[in-house]
Amino acid sequence: MDKPIVLLVDDEAHITCVVAEKLRAAGYAVTTARDGEEGLELAARVHPALVITDLQMPRMSGLELAVRLAATDYGRRTPVMMLTARGYILDKEAVAKTNIKAVMGKPFSAREVVKAAASLISAGVPAGRTEAA
């Protein structure tokens, strides 16, 4: 069975570990990155079905990652879920240049992230590769 690939980008290892474990248990193949630069490089290689990214990270923010991803052929239709501190306002002009489809405030439950991921992936966005199980 093929598994949709989810790219999880966060500089907090404990968040990455917990969310990746829950996504894998839900049937997704998960690739992780520690910052936006590494995430952009991985996205070019794996063409994920979904990118879940933290907003505030070193080297490249999640918002910049989403903008740069949307400017590529492979990432133009890839949905992005943004994880951010509650109350943090995203720049509307920058968001308009992205494919951010969901924003989830921290703290969040990994179960909520998996539910939102399933919804975004099942929305029928024709992007992303799968990995053989």
N, C-alpha and C positions, 0 to 999 in steps of 0.2 A: 504494500500500500504506500502511495506517495504521501508525504507530509509537507504541508506548506511551510516555507522557511520564514521565520520571524527574526529580524535583526534587532537585538536589544542593546541599546547604547546608554551606559550610565557609569559615572566615575565612582559610585559607591558600591564596593564589591558585595556587601551583604544584600543590597537590593537586587543586584544582578543575579546573585545566586538563588535567592528565594523565587523571584519572578521567573527565571529561566527554568527552575525545577517544576513550577506549576504549569508553565506553558508546555514543557515536554510531557508531563503527565496528562495533559489535555490533548496530546497527539500532534504537537508541532515540532518541527526541527528548529533548533534555536542556535543562532550565531551571536556572539557577544563582542562588544567593543567598549573600551574605557573612555573614549572621548569622541567628539564629532569627526575629527580627522580620520581616526582609525575606522569609524563607522562608515564614512564616505568611501574609503578604500574597500572595505568589505562589501558594501552595497554594490559596488561596481563588479565585484567578482561573483556574488551569490544571487543578485537580483531578487531580494526578498519579496514575499507577498505582503509584508507589513513591516514598518519600522516603528519601534517603540523607543523613544529617546527622552532623556532628562533634558531640562532646559539649560540649567547652569552647570557647565563643565569646563575644564581647562582646555586650552588650545583651540577649540571650536565649540560654540554653544549648540544646543539642540535646534534652536531656531535657524542658525546659519546652516546647519546640516540640512534641515528641511528645505531651505531656499535653494541650496546648491543641488540637492537631490532632485528637486522639481525642474531644474534647468537641464537635466540629462535626459537622453532618450530612454534609458532603462528605468529611470525613477520618476518620470513625469506623471505616471498614474499610480504610483505606489502610495498607499495611504500611510499617514504618519499619526501616531498617538504621542502627544507631548505630556510628559510628567513634570510637574512644577510645584513649587511651594505655594500653598494656598494664598490667595490674594495677589499673586504676582500677575500683573497685566501684560499680556503679549501685545507687541506693536502691531496694530491692525494692517498697516501698509505692508509690513514684512510678511505677516500671515497670509495676506492675499497672494503672495508670490509662492506659496507652498501648497502642499496637499495635506495639510493638517486637518484631520477629520474628527479628532477627539482630543480633549485636554482633561487630564486627571490631576487633581490637587493632592499633594502629599500632606499628611500620611494617607495611604490608600491600602486596601487589602489586595493581595496577589490575586485573589478570586475575582475581584472587580476588574483587574487588568485582563485576566483571561477571558472574562465574559465580553468585555469591550473588544478585545482582539478577535474573538470568534465572530462578533457582529460585523466588524470591519472587513474581515477576510471573506465572510459569507455574503457580503453585499455585492459580490460578483465583479469586483475590480479585476480586469483582465491583466494583472501584472503579477510578476513573481514566478519563481521557479519552485519546483518541489524537489524533495530529496527522497530517494527510495528508502523505504523502511528496512 
